[in-house]
Amino acid sequence: MPISELFSRIGSTKRAPSEDDRQIREALQAWKDAARFFECADGSDLIDFAVYDMEAARRKYMFLLRQKGRSQKTGGQQ
């Protein structure tokens, strides 16, 4: 077996992103999108909605991070 093939096999042993990782990435993207929307909002009703949406997205992201941290501390069991 050529050494280059061995290295390619070693490099491909990285774990696939978990469902938790995917949810965290999506929540972060939603938070960023909400922040961008807030920056463009005009009118008091739209600004109120943008603030609410941005805070909800932030809280979801923080919740998912805490949940992942707890599951890692307990060895993945919840």
Order of alpha helices (4+ residues) and beta strands (2+ residues): alpha-alpha-alpha
